[in-house]
Amino acid sequence: QVQLVESGGGLVQAGGSLRLSCAASGRTLSNYVMAWFRQAPEKEREFVAFIRWSSGITYYVDSVKGRFTISRDGAKNTVYLQMNSLKPEDTAVYYCAARLGLGGGDRDFRKYDYWGQGTQVTVSS
């Protein structure tokens, strides 16, 4: 089992920044893929970014490229999502997720086994 606890959400004006954190416990993450997803009201859960823990390889949805950065800290077993130049359309509940890095599907929320409780990000115009 992997337990994930997110923090760092909040209210920010357009153009501002926030950093989300996801603290993981319960398993060694070396074989895991860690990702951030988001879900706005009445919309499907959307992939935002992932990082492969062992290699550090990252991937982003086009709408956040150049603005968001996913990273990990092995000593703290924590994944971060640095969000800059935020836009109102970034408003959503952000979820941290984990899956064993076997096979494909790193951008598919249905492939993830472990989820955090979510943290609200609201960007005002």
C-alpha positions in Angstrom: 0.0 0.0 0.0 1.1 3.5 -0.7 -0.4 6.4 1.2 -0.4 9.8 -0.4 -1.1 13.2 1.3 -1.3 16.4 -0.8 -0.9 19.9 0.4 -0.3 23.4 -1.0 -3.5 24.3 -2.7 -5.2 27.6 -2.3 -6.6 30.7 -4.0 -4.3 32.8 -6.2 -4.7 35.5 -8.8 -4.1 34.8 -12.5 -0.4 35.0 -13.2 0.5 33.8 -9.7 2.2 30.6 -8.5 1.5 27.7 -6.2 3.5 24.7 -5.3 1.7 21.4 -4.5 3.3 18.7 -2.5 2.5 15.0 -2.3 4.1 13.1 0.6 4.2 9.3 0.0 4.6 6.6 2.6 4.3 2.8 2.8 6.5 1.6 -0.1 9.8 2.3 -1.7 8.9 4.4 -4.8 11.8 3.4 -7.0 9.6 1.3 -9.3 6.7 3.7 -9.3 5.3 6.4 -11.6 4.0 9.5 -9.8 1.5 11.8 -11.4 -0.7 14.7 -10.9 -4.3 14.8 -12.2 -6.9 17.5 -11.9 -10.7 17.6 -12.0 -12.8 20.7 -12.5 -16.6 20.7 -11.7 -18.6 18.6 -14.2 -15.5 17.6 -16.1 -13.5 14.4 -16.4 -10.4 13.8 -14.4 -7.5 15.2 -16.6 -3.9 14.2 -16.7 -1.5 17.0 -15.8 2.1 15.5 -15.4 4.0 12.4 -14.4 7.5 11.6 -13.3 9.1 8.2 -13.3 10.7 7.9 -9.9 13.9 6.0 -10.8 14.8 7.8 -14.0 13.3 11.2 -13.4 11.7 11.2 -16.8 8.7 13.7 -17.0 5.8 14.3 -19.2 3.2 17.1 -19.3 -0.1 17.8 -20.9 0.3 20.4 -23.6 -1.8 23.0 -21.7 0.7 23.2 -18.8 4.0 22.8 -20.7 6.4 25.7 -19.9 4.3 26.7 -16.8 4.3 23.6 -14.5 7.2 21.5 -13.3 6.9 18.1 -11.6 9.8 17.0 -9.5 10.7 14.6 -6.7 12.7 14.5 -3.5 14.0 11.0 -2.7 15.0 12.0 0.8 11.6 13.2 1.6 9.6 10.7 -0.5 7.7 13.7 -1.9 6.6 14.8 -5.3 6.0 18.4 -6.1 4.1 20.3 -8.8 5.4 23.9 -9.2 2.7 25.9 -11.0 3.6 29.2 -12.5 1.7 31.7 -14.7 -1.6 30.2 -13.4 -4.7 30.8 -15.4 -8.4 30.6 -14.4 -8.8 27.5 -16.5 -6.3 25.8 -14.1 -8.9 25.9 -11.4 -9.6 22.3 -10.2 -9.1 19.8 -7.5 -5.6 18.4 -8.0 -4.9 14.8 -7.1 -1.6 13.0 -6.6 -1.5 9.4 -7.8 0.9 6.5 -7.9 1.2 3.3 -10.0 3.9 0.6 -10.6 5.7 1.5 -13.7 4.8 -1.6 -15.7 3.5 -1.3 -19.2 1.9 1.8 -20.6 -0.9 4.1 -19.5 1.0 6.6 -17.5 -1.4 9.3 -18.6 -4.5 7.2 -17.9 -6.1 7.8 -14.5 -7.6 4.3 -14.6 -4.1 2.8 -14.5 -3.3 4.4 -11.1 -3.8 2.4 -7.9 -3.2 4.9 -5.2 -4.6 8.4 -4.8 -4.4 11.3 -2.4 -7.4 13.1 -1.0 -7.1 16.1 -3.4 -6.3 19.7 -2.9 -8.3 22.6 -4.3 -6.6 25.2 -6.6 -8.6 28.3 -7.4 -7.3 30.9 -9.8 -9.2 34.2 -10.0 -9.2 36.4 -13.0 
